[in-house]
Amino acid sequence: MAVPFLDLKKQFAGLKAEILAAIEAVLDSQVLVLGPQQKQLEQSLAEYCQAKAGVACASGTDALLASLMALGVKAGDEVICPAFTFFATAGTVARVGATPVFVDIDPVTFNIDPAAIAAAITPRTKGIIPVHLYGQMAEMETIMRLAGPRGLFVLEDTAQAVGATRNGKKACSWGVAGALSFYPTKNLNALGDAGMIISNDEAFTATVRTVCLHGDTGGYNHVRLGGNFRMDEIHAAALNVKLKHLTNWNESRRHHAAIYDRMLKGVEGVLTPTIAAGNESVYNLYVVRAQRRAELTAFLKSRQIGSAVHYPKGLHEQPCFAHLGYRHGQLPQTEKACQEVLALPVCPELTDAQIEEAASAVREFYEAKK
Ligand SMILES: Cc1ncc(COP(=O)(O)O)c(C=O)c1O
């Protein structure tokens, strides 16, 4: 039985009639941007994230970029972020002219290590971008305690963790803002690229809303620099349909994760994810540490089982950041994770039997190698 890494066709088949009707309604109205679908989505997602407001964007990357612009981050500023994340976390910092300061991760959760943040703070530090990697929240209490007294902003990169909680409090409701991505692989996915900024801070929300519209407060009155970062109504309409299913989808991901946890427990050569006390993960990715990863990947492929590596290289070692002067060996936990992590199929559209098939294959690989 094939186990694809993602099965978006199956998701679409189940929602096709409703999504097409929603798109048709948008097209009939010819309100294509800044319309009622965006407004509804912003309100629903803000509520879902236990926050006051949402500002819809064209991507998760734009949500981060617009937030940094609204926070006034600029050349000479430093922003602390993990090196073990998707490029956009730090790429957006560099795009506003500031310097990303890469720190290591906690090897247990793969999330940014608060002790490493503390050690990296300088007089130039302007803020921190914790990433809630793979669907599990970073250690936010400690991060907020580090940031608060020093006046540093905390921008939560929640691209992989919509709906995740820590001690009952949702991702995006801790820092000044959180950035969501609705890229097709995310737990809530658009018809292509889309994202959202979520915030509890009214002044920030008002600013970032103008940043998403070229800094225009209305009537071509551009009070600051911004961009065209807004979301199309067609995406918002599709997302409004899909949002109704998000709670069930996240539950289904957790159910799949529990199957892997059970079936891979004690298998020598593979380490299942650890969810920290107080955290509830939404498992955007189910990531194990795998010995002989390349061989395992090839074996899974031979069985038509998908897998993926997020991420093979730390951002501190990316060519475009070479001028920052990091050297190999400087962030050992990041570098070790890059060699070992492997994501197994976990999306909600898969059946229990498919997840069991993938878990059995992993077990078979390691048992045959004993
Ligand atoms: C951790 C992280 N940050 C930021 C992004 C950027 O989101 P997008 O692809 O929607 O621009 C992504 C997703 O791709 C991500 O996984």
The ligand as an SDF file (V2000), in Angstrom:
LIG
                    3D

 16 16  0  0  0  0  0  0  0  0999 V2000
    8.9350   27.8480    9.9690 C   0  0  0  0  0  0  0  0  0  0  0  0
    8.4370   28.5480    8.7410 C   0  0  0  0  0  0  0  0  0  0  0  0
    8.5190   29.8820    8.6760 N   0  0  0  0  0  0  0  0  0  0  0  0
    8.0580   30.5790    7.6220 C   0  0  0  0  0  0  0  0  0  0  0  0
    7.5010   29.9460    6.5420 C   0  0  0  0  0  0  0  0  0  0  0  0
    7.0940   30.7660    5.3660 C   0  0  0  0  0  0  0  0  0  0  0  0
    5.7850   30.5830    4.9600 O   0  0  0  0  0  0  0  0  0  0  0  0
    5.3670   30.7240    3.4210 P   0  0  0  0  0  0  0  0  0  0  0  0
    5.8980   29.5420    2.6970 O   0  0  0  0  0  0  0  0  0  0  0  0
    3.8690   30.7470    3.4850 O   0  0  0  0  0  0  0  0  0  0  0  0
    5.9130   31.9940    2.9120 O   0  0  0  0  0  0  0  0  0  0  0  0
    7.3760   28.5320    6.5620 C   0  0  0  0  0  0  0  0  0  0  0  0
    6.7220   27.7640    5.5030 C   0  0  0  0  0  0  0  0  0  0  0  0
    7.0020   27.5690    4.4200 O   0  0  0  0  0  0  0  0  0  0  0  0
    7.8750   27.8240    7.6850 C   0  0  0  0  0  0  0  0  0  0  0  0
    7.7980   26.4890    7.7450 O   0  0  0  0  0  0  0  0  0  0  0  0
  1  2  1  0
  2  3  1  0
  2 15  2  0
  3  4  2  0
  4  5  1  0
  5  6  1  0
  5 12  2  0
  6  7  1  0
  7  8  1  0
  8  9  2  0
  8 10  1  0
  8 11  1  0
 12 13  1  0
 12 15  1  0
 13 14  2  0
 15 16  1  0
M  END
$$$$
